[in-house]
Amino acid sequence: MTKAGAPSAEIRQRVAALRREIEHRNYRYYILDDPELPDAEWDRLMQQLRELEETYPQLVSPESPTQRVGATPTDEFAEVRHRIPMLSLDNAFTEDDLKNFDRRVRERLSIDGDVEYSAEPKLDGLAISVIYERGVLVRAATRGDGTTGEDVTTNVRTIRSVPLHLRGDAPKLLEARGEVFMPMAGFERLNADAAKKGNKVFANPRNAAAGSLRQLDPSITAQRPLDIFFYSVGAVEGLKLPSSHSVTLDLLKCFGLRVSPEVRRVRGASGCLKYYADINRRRSRLKYQIDGVVYKVDSIIAQRELGFVSRAPRWAIAHKFPAEEALTVLRDVEFQVGRTGALTPVARLEPAFVGGVTVSNATLHNMDEVRRKDVRIGDTVVVRRAGDVIPEVARVLLDRRPKDSHEIRLPRRCPVCNSTVKRDAEAAVARCTGGYRCSAQRKERLRHYASRRALDIEGVGEKLVDQLVEAAVVESPADLYLLDLAMLSDLDRMGPKSAENILAALQRSKNTTLARFLFGLGIRDVGEATAAALARHFGDIDSLMAADVEAVRQVQDIGPVIAAHIIEFFADPNNREVIDRLRRVGVHWPMAKTNSGLTQPLLGMTFVLTGSLASMAREEAEDALRALGAKASGSVSKKTSYVIAGRDAGSKLRKAEGLGVPVLDEDALKKILSSQRPP
Ligand code: IVH
């Protein structure tokens, strides 16, 4: 940016306003551990301020937030001065940013070929310095403003992955630096617990980690699931450091310090980009949150030659993933009607780029959530989209609420069929009472019936169902089987080949299992596991349809609420007729012999599948186990008979090991299925 003349009053005001805003955000972020603003928005504010200060250097003052790295420590903890400042990293947001970084490195080092980098995940936690004197942990400090941090020794000592003594031949002094973070599972547990007790929940794992480490009472920190990865060395005495960063990390490992297992040595910008793509792909499967990757020139000599610019090294850069949060404006709220009539408030947003895609709709879940988050139409909101999950309105910026904002009201009548809307007494959900009369519910039920885990009718998806219902050719699942070539070909964009394929898929779907059929009926709260339990228990649909509440409650894991939904469903003459018609058009399943155990060698056993299997999909394996009488469950407990661990099995496997539940591999599973015998 070019230097300009004297700044106008307007510019001065803008700079002052930016500083005020950033100070306020810093306070919320660093002191309260409760940010409202997405990080990207904070970056943008800082960037604007930096640019203005570069253009008008006369406006720079030592108090400006650009003049320090972080925030000042609170006075609750003793101050610690870092012997060597703890720096920050520059960011690359695009491939070009990264290539430019690599080019600058090569130019400064006068290298023609590829530079060797150490590539590492950028952990989303907080930086910490841990000092070992003659192998003994004597001090741990936060980064603070980079020069002075807070003494959090007693708290860090409670983190079990931080050794209190180094292994092996420890030097006189070693300052290891790394990132303290909270793994996702622990974060979710902590928040669920806090919510139950009515306490404050943390916005994200990073804030939870920061909040936990900055507890004045170390016994609280001790209960928090914190973890650490070390990623560099600060001050050392009595030790000759290796000549590359990657070997330095190996040395840390030898001392018993935890280093990320994802660290790799890569060559050149192309190696960096490959690493980035690989980690990004596996990101949602990591046990902890990362917000990008860091590339560091591996040679320490080259690092020295490159040196630093004000707050960051020239030899490293953080390559960030697209932000998962963005600011936007909530224009309107519409209510979507689901399969069981549930009304979901959906936010219509000013389009925002988040998580790598443009988002203009986001869920608000239900009215209780709307109240809890205090969302109004016209509000500036934070949308979140992490991985492939549905975008949601995460929170509201109350200080940006316009005067003409208005409240979100639950409609009294269904927006689709105009039936009355009822609120469930027991839950937060409001429902349309229209049942099959409501075309939205009809569509959702059809979609559900045809879905992969139900009757698995390929080609009968969202678009086709919409057309069929709107053209009034199909009302219930039974009508699907009355479709013929002529009717299908009449539809928009339907070639003869696809029409034939759909008819063939419909034919195939007639041969099914009772569990899939019951699941496909879309009875409220009857998911796959419950449907399978019902099928196992009753063996055929007639006895289930004849059962009373007591009989249904005999089924494993079915409580009074679900039992009532099941009874209610089969009491409805409409539903009974649909079932009759489906059987008449030829939908059938193999008759289960009985529950005698003869055909069900795995009766009474519970299996949990985790990780991915090479030879079959997890659902397939679960179906096959159920067919032999076993229960397939999603979570491990003392009651689990066996855990089957596929590739990349994680927390469930660990839990099984912890509880002493026997663990089998895929080969053992295949043996069970082929021999039809318990392991
Ligand atoms: S190296 C001089 N490596 O990112 C280089 N930092 O934006 C100092 N961070 O304060 C940092 N993962 O809290 C480094 N593998 C990694 C990291 C990492 C996360 C954090 C760290 C640092 C911030 C800089």
Boltz pocket constraint, residues with backbone or C-beta under 6 A from the ligand:
constraints:
  - pocket:
      binder: B
      contacts: [[A, 87], [A, 88], [A, 89], [A, 90], [A, 120], [A, 121], [A, 122], [A, 123], [A, 124], [A, 125], [A, 126], [A, 127], [A, 143], [A, 178], [A, 179], [A, 231], [A, 232], [A, 294], [A, 313], [A, 316], [A, 318]]
      max_distance: 6.0
